[in-house]
Amino acid sequence: MGKKVKKESETPCKETFEALPVVGKTPATVVLLLSSPEEDILIKACEAIHTFAEKGDESKVSLLGLGALEPLCQLITHNNKLVRRNAFMALGIMATNGDVKSALNKIDVTPLIIDKLSLEVIHEFATLCLASLSVDFVCKVQIFDNNGLPPLIKLLSSPDPDVKKNSLEIIFNLVQDYQSRLAVHELGGIPPLLELLHSDFPVIQHLTLKTLQNITTDKDTRNAFREQHGFEKLIDILNNTVGRCDFSDLHAEALQVVANCLSDSESVQLIHKDGGLTRLMDFLLTPNMPEIQSNAVKCISRVAKSSENRKVLHEHNVEKVLVELLSVADIGVKTSACQAVAAMSFHLSSKDRFRDLGGIPAVVQGLSSESLALRQAATQALSNLTYNNKHSAFAVFEAGGHEILVQQLNGSCPRMVANAAATLGNMARHEIICCSILSHGAIPALVEPLKSTDTQVLVNTTQCLTVLACDTEARAELQRAGGLQPLVSLLQSYHKEVLSNTCFAVHVYACEESAAVEMCKHGALEILQEINQSVNRKSSYSELAMISLLNCNLSVKYSLTGHLASTDVIVDGFYDAGKVCGLLILTLEELFKQPVNQHRPIIVVNTSTDSTQFFFLKKKKCNCTVSLYRNKTEDDTQKDETKCEFPTKKVWKMMDDSLQVLIKEVKESILPLHEHEQYAALARLVSEAMGGPVRMEKLHEFPWVLHLSELKFQLQSNVIPIGLITKGIYYHRALLFKCLADCIGISCTLVRGEYNRAWNEVLLFDGPPARNGCSSQPCRYIVDLMHQPGSLLAADTAAAVQYQTI
């Protein structure tokens, strides 16, 4: 048998299959094919997905669920041009669906698309995809950050209209944001945009105008736009002078761009050329074209910002046209017309023309519109019309506008509230109108705007309140409505105009004593004192408000300023607490509650004849707490005593308060005397009541300190009635002199000095009347109450200075 021989292995077959047609009957199968390594299969699969996605949103969502997005996003970077193209086609169609768009943003495909914009073969679908995605804010940021604007601007000059339209749509979405608006003109985007105005496709023309409308809101962009003769091209479109084309369908949007451009004086000058202003006037009366009319009126409003242009418009009789537009049905046209009226009202003759043409009732009707924009524009127009114009104010009044304006003070729109307050303030300067405004509850309605955070609302509200404070009842009404507290709170504002107006309002309302007292309770004095100590916030208004409040609280005024004028009349309850250090000013009741201390006593004036006017309540078996109660009845006293354990009552009258005796004596013996004799006699009377004359060198021996300490101990209080003091020095005697002088109506001041000094100044005529019959100038004198009582020391002499200082 022969040996077995090993069989040789067969040679591998080098033959390949012929190309097989791939047929995918289900979307899922086609999506699986997107992962194939075969380029032909990828091309056909992407094409099939594109065709399927074109059927509608349901198909797009189905493909999303099958996971088609991720492989498509990978294929847009494929080396094969046809694969890339078809992948972009499929992705672009799918991206028009909202769900797909959201999914693409999560995949972060935007940088990949931007990177491929330079490849001509996929421009249409790449830009289509970006156009869908660029609606989203995140995608817009990605496009900008990945330098997507330069290639997009370049594509505006593409020969393919679809590429132009898609690129323009992306740019339009981007320029909603400020940084993109700036970048468009910096990257040279304005010239290609202007070229697109001549496109044969209306959609491109409209998109271009919308884009220009956005970018021309920026001043620098408007300058670049004007340098490229863009404004003139817009005027040509409005005049239909470009070739043989009819641009009437573009007029509304072109006018919006023109309105933006007219914010600059340079463009306003250009509008006068080539009949631009006349053309605008023609648009105002375009029948059945509300959008064009509205935009034309906006242009007129921008032109009217210049006083010179207002004069030109007035010569064109623009007021008549605007009054006609106030009567049209379209709300947008009415609103724009009111805005134009507001702008033109800065021209005095135009105010009169509007009124004469019956335009004011038409504007007043706009106050009742359901449209917030119209109501706001109407209030602005009325505010401007009534400013410094009596006849217009009465025209609004006769049309019943003030009633509606009062209601609008409680509106939610700050600008409307501010305009309503301004208009009412303008009208209230006339007494008849003011009374009617008050009768409709204007002051209570102004309380809520006082709490606003909008500065213009606060400025106009405080002005209006000041004008309405025409009588006692009006001022009391603000107090009853709870408006004084928010008014005082505004004193803390750091806005200059708000603070000035608030200070002036405080000054006006402080003439009512009850209002002044309440404002002081809310801290107005402390806030004003702090303001007046500030270099930046102090003003003549803050000083005026401070003076007004102090004039209603002479005790505080004397503590803060150390001076009472001859017109400041001391009344019952006045107290001298000494010079105040810091901002805290205690009331008399608070001073009574303090325990007895070593500080100088508080001297109080009690001119009442009622023995129960002032009294103390002191508790035994407890700390000595002293309280002041005013105008108590016997029943009230008994109730208070039942609350205390072992109470005792100390009435000042029982301690020989001689103030009433002095007042009676002054009225009987001094009032009948001549002027010079009155001062001398009153000085001697005060000196006798306070311990008599004291020689300068013996002043240190005068036991006034011991006497006051004994009174404090007897009363168990730091507060001492001036009628109980029988040994007083300069500041006691000066206060008593002022008090008695005020009781009989003779004029003198009270001035606090240093080191317990105080004095009274009087004005006297020394000589006979001058030859022309006029009185000579009065001379100032210091009344000596201490050393040579009754002597009148000429002010600024050595004797007077010695009396005032140590």
C-alpha positions, 0 to 999 in steps of 0.5 A, a space after each residue: 500500500 502506498 503512503 497517503 499523500 496530504 491534500 493541498 489546500 485550495 486557492 482562495 477565490 478572488 471573485 467579488 459580488 456584483 453591486 446589489 440594489 439596497 431596498 429599505 422598506 422601513 425607516 428603521 432599516 434605512 436608519 441602520 444603513 446610516 452606519 454602513 461603511 459603503 459610500 453608495 449605501 450612505 448616499 442612498 440612505 441619506 437621500 431616502 431619509 430626506 425624502 421620508 422627512 419631507 412628508 411632514 412633522 410626523 415623519 421627522 419625529 419618527 426618524 428622531 425616535 429611530 436615532 437618525 440624528 447622531 449618524 446624520 450629524 457624523 456624516 456631514 463631516 464625511 469625506 465624500 461630497 455626495 454623502 455630506 450633501 445628502 446628509 445635510 439635505 436630510 438634516 436640514 429638512 428634519 431641523 424644521 421640526 421643533 423636537 428635532 431642533 431641540 435634540 440637535 441643540 443638545 448634540 451641539 452640531 452648530 460648530 460642525 455646520 459652520 465649519 462646512 459653510 465654505 463648501 459650495 455643494 452644501 450651502 443650501 442645506 447647511 444654511 437651511 439647517 442653521 436657519 431652523 436652529 438659529 431661532 434658539 438663543 443658545 444656537 445664536 450664541 454658538 454661531 456668533 462665538 464660532 465666527 459664523 457671521 463672516 461666512 453668512 454675510 459672504 453668502 448674502 452675495 451667493 447666486 443661489 436665492 435659497 442660500 441668500 434667503 437662508 443666510 439672511 434668515 439666520 442673520 435676522 435671527 442673530 441681530 435680535 441681540 446687541 453684539 450681533 447688530 454691532 458685528 454686522 456693520 463691522 464685518 461689512 454686512 450693510 452693502 450686501 444687505 442693501 443689494 438684496 433690496 433689489 432682489 426679484 424675490 419678495 421674501 428676501 426683500 421683506 427679510 432684508 428690511 426686517 434685518 435693517 430695522 433691527 440693526 439700525 436701532 444702534 447709532 454706530 450702525 445707523 452711521 454706517 448705513 447712512 455712509 453707504 447711502 442706505 437712507 437715500 435708497 430707502 427714500 427711493 423705494 418710498 418714491 418708487 423711483 428704482 427702475 420700473 419696479 413697484 415697491 409699494 409692498 415694501 413701504 410699510 417696512 421701509 418706513 420702519 427703517 426710516 423711523 429708526 434712522 430719523 433718530 439722528 439729526 444727520 438723517 433728519 437733514 437728508 429727509 428734506 432732500 428730494 421731497 422726502 418730507 412731502 412724501 411722508 405727508 402723503 403716506 399719512 393719508 394713504 387710504 386703507 393702509 393702517 400699517 403704512 400710516 402708522 409707520 409714517 406717523 412714527 417717522 413724523 414723530 422722529 422728525 419732530 424731535 428738532 425745534 427747527 423741524 417742528 416749525 417746518 412740519 407746522 408750516 406743512 399743516 401736519 396738525 390737521 392731518 394728525 387730528 384726522 388720524 385720531 379719528 380712524 378706527 385702527 388702534 395702531 394709527 391712533 397710538 402713533 398719532 398721539 405720539 406725534 401730537 406729543 412730539 409736536 406739542 413742544 411747538 407753542 403754535 402747534 398746541 394752539 392749532 391742535 386745540 383749535 382743530 378740536 384735537 384735544 377731545 379726540 386725545 381724551 377719548 384715547 384715555 378710555 381705550 382698552 389698548 394700554 399703548 394708546 392710553 399711555 400715548 394719550 396721557 403723554 400727549 395731554 401732558 405736553 399739551 397742557 404744560 404751561 398752556 392754560 387754554 389747553 388745560 381748560 380744553 382737557 377739563 371741559 372734555 372730562 379728561 381730569 376724571 379719567 386721569 385721576 382713575 389712571 393714577 392707580 394703573 399698573 403702567 409706570 409711564 402712564 401713571 407718570 404722565 397722568 400725574 404730570 397732566 393733573 399737575 399742569 391742570 391743577 395750577 388753575 383754581 377751578 380745575 384744581 377744585 374739581 380734580 380734588 373732588 374726584 379723589 386725586 390726593 388719595 389716588 396719589 398715595 400709591 404712586 408715592 410708593 413707586 420705584 419709578 423715578 419719573 412717577 415719583 417726580 411727577 407725583 410729588 409735583 402734582 401733590 404740591 400743586 394740589 395743596 391749595 388749601 387746608 382741606 387738601 393738605 389734611 386729605 393727604 394726612 387722612 389718606 396716609 400719604 405723609 409716611 411715604 412722602 417722608 420716606 422719599 426724603 431718603 432718595 438719592 435721586 436729585 429731582 425726586 429729593 428736591 420735589 419731596 423737600 418742596 412738598 414737605 415744605 408745603 404740607 408742613 404749614 399744617 401743624 398736624 401734618 408737620 407733627 406727623 411728619 416729625 413722628 415719621 423721622 422727617 426732621 432727623 432725615 432732613 438734618 442728615 441731608 443738610 449736613 451732606 455736601 452732595 444732597 443739601 439744597 435750598 429745598 432741603 433747607 426750606 423743608 427743614 425750616 418749615 418743619 421747625 417753624 411748627 415745632 419751635 422747641 426742636 427749632 431752638 434745640 437745633 438752631 439756637 435761634 427763634 425769630 421775632 415771628 416765632 411765638 412761644 406757646 404753651 408746651 414749649 421747652 428748652 432742652 439745651 443744644 441737641 448733639 446728634 440727630 436724636 431729638 426727644 419729645 417732652 413726654 420722653 424727657 419726662 420719662 427719664 430718671 433724674 440725672 445730673 444734666 441741666 434741667 429742661 425748662 418748660 413753658 406752662 401758660 395754661 390756667 388749668 391746674 390739671 394741664 400738667 401734672 406728674 404721676 409718681 409711683 411709690 415702691 418702684 423706681 421714680 418714673 415721671 410721665 407727662 400727660 396733657 389735657 387730662 380730665 378728672 375722670 382720666 386722672 382717676 383712671 390713671 391713679 388706679 393703675 399705680 400703687 400709692 400714687 401721689 399728684 404734684 400739681 405745679 400750681 400748688 408749688 407756686 408757679 408764678 408764670 400766670 401771675 407774671 402774664 397778668 401783670 405784663 398785660 396790665 402794666 406793660 402793654 399800655 406803655 410806649 415801645 421803648 418803655 415796654 422793653 425796659 419795664 419787661 426786662 426789669 420785671 423778668 429780672 425781679 422774677 428771676 432773683 434780681 440784678 447780679 453784678 458781673 463780678 458776683 455772678 459766681 456767687 449767685 446760687 442758681 445751680 443749687 436752686 435748680 437742683 432743689 427743684 429737680 429733687 422736689 419734682 423728681 423730674 428733669 423737667 422744670 416749669 419756668 414759673 417755678 424758677 426764682 433764681 435764674 441766669 441768662 438763658 432762663 431770663 431770656 426764655 422768660 422775656 421771650 415768652 412774656 413778650 410774645 404774650 403781649 405781642 411785642 417783637 423780640 428774638 431768642 438767641 442761644 450762646 455758649 456757656 449758659 448764655 442766651 439773650 434777646 434782640 430787639 429792633 428799635 427806631 432811634 430817631 424821628 422819621 426822615 424828611 421824606 416821611 420814611 422811617 429811618 433804619 431800625 437798630 438792633 439792641 441786646 436787652 440786659 436782663 442780668 446786670 443792669 436790667 432794662 438797659 438796651 445794649 447796641 448790638 456789636 458794641 463792647 458792652 453787648 459782646 461782654 453780655 453775650 460771652 464770657 
